[in-house]
Amino acid sequence: MNQDTNRNTNRETKLKMSPRKYRAILMPCMALFLVLAVVVTYVTNYFTPSLDAFLGKGSRTVSTPRGTSGWDRDFYSFNSSSR
């Protein structure tokens, strides 16, 4: 019986973090990750030719699934002629 009472008091005395403190910790972390994501995207786009040379660009592969031969696949009209 005494063990059950100790368990209940441990649960009641558990401290909870206030929403203000949680935001104070979480928001700088999220801002840091956002800045890091933007910087990495910018740097990889800037160095695309070098990254393609060292890592390999790869080739585009188009595969048509079975059973889709009658579907209308012309979603975009694209005119590539220059004036």
Secondary structure as a PSIPRED ss2 file (coil, helix, strand):
# PSIPRED VFORMAT (PSIPRED V4.0)

   1 M C   1.000  0.000  0.000
   2 N H   0.000  1.000  0.000
   3 Q H   0.000  1.000  0.000
   4 D H   0.000  1.000  0.000
   5 T H   0.000  1.000  0.000
   6 N H   0.000  1.000  0.000
   7 R H   0.000  1.000  0.000
   8 N H   0.000  1.000  0.000
   9 T H   0.000  1.000  0.000
  10 N H   0.000  1.000  0.000
  11 R H   0.000  1.000  0.000
  12 E H   0.000  1.000  0.000
  13 T C   1.000  0.000  0.000
  14 K C   1.000  0.000  0.000
  15 L C   1.000  0.000  0.000
  16 K C   1.000  0.000  0.000
  17 M C   1.000  0.000  0.000
  18 S C   1.000  0.000  0.000
  19 P H   0.000  1.000  0.000
  20 R H   0.000  1.000  0.000
  21 K H   0.000  1.000  0.000
  22 Y H   0.000  1.000  0.000
  23 R H   0.000  1.000  0.000
  24 A H   0.000  1.000  0.000
  25 I H   0.000  1.000  0.000
  26 L H   0.000  1.000  0.000
  27 M H   0.000  1.000  0.000
  28 P H   0.000  1.000  0.000
  29 C H   0.000  1.000  0.000
  30 M H   0.000  1.000  0.000
  31 A H   0.000  1.000  0.000
  32 L H   0.000  1.000  0.000
  33 F H   0.000  1.000  0.000
  34 L H   0.000  1.000  0.000
  35 V H   0.000  1.000  0.000
  36 L H   0.000  1.000  0.000
  37 A H   0.000  1.000  0.000
  38 V H   0.000  1.000  0.000
  39 V H   0.000  1.000  0.000
  40 V H   0.000  1.000  0.000
  41 T H   0.000  1.000  0.000
  42 Y H   0.000  1.000  0.000
  43 V H   0.000  1.000  0.000
  44 T H   0.000  1.000  0.000
  45 N H   0.000  1.000  0.000
  46 Y H   0.000  1.000  0.000
  47 F C   1.000  0.000  0.000
  48 T H   0.000  1.000  0.000
  49 P H   0.000  1.000  0.000
  50 S H   0.000  1.000  0.000
  51 L H   0.000  1.000  0.000
  52 D H   0.000  1.000  0.000
  53 A H   0.000  1.000  0.000
  54 F H   0.000  1.000  0.000
  55 L H   0.000  1.000  0.000
  56 G C   1.000  0.000  0.000
  57 K C   1.000  0.000  0.000
  58 G C   1.000  0.000  0.000
  59 S C   1.000  0.000  0.000
  60 R C   1.000  0.000  0.000
  61 T C   1.000  0.000  0.000
  62 V C   1.000  0.000  0.000
  63 S C   1.000  0.000  0.000
  64 T C   1.000  0.000  0.000
  65 P C   1.000  0.000  0.000
  66 R C   1.000  0.000  0.000
  67 G C   1.000  0.000  0.000
  68 T C   1.000  0.000  0.000
  69 S C   1.000  0.000  0.000
  70 G C   1.000  0.000  0.000
  71 W C   1.000  0.000  0.000
  72 D C   1.000  0.000  0.000
  73 R C   1.000  0.000  0.000
  74 D C   1.000  0.000  0.000
  75 F C   1.000  0.000  0.000
  76 Y C   1.000  0.000  0.000
  77 S C   1.000  0.000  0.000
  78 F C   1.000  0.000  0.000
  79 N C   1.000  0.000  0.000
  80 S C   1.000  0.000  0.000
  81 S C   1.000  0.000  0.000
  82 S C   1.000  0.000  0.000
  83 R C   1.000  0.000  0.000
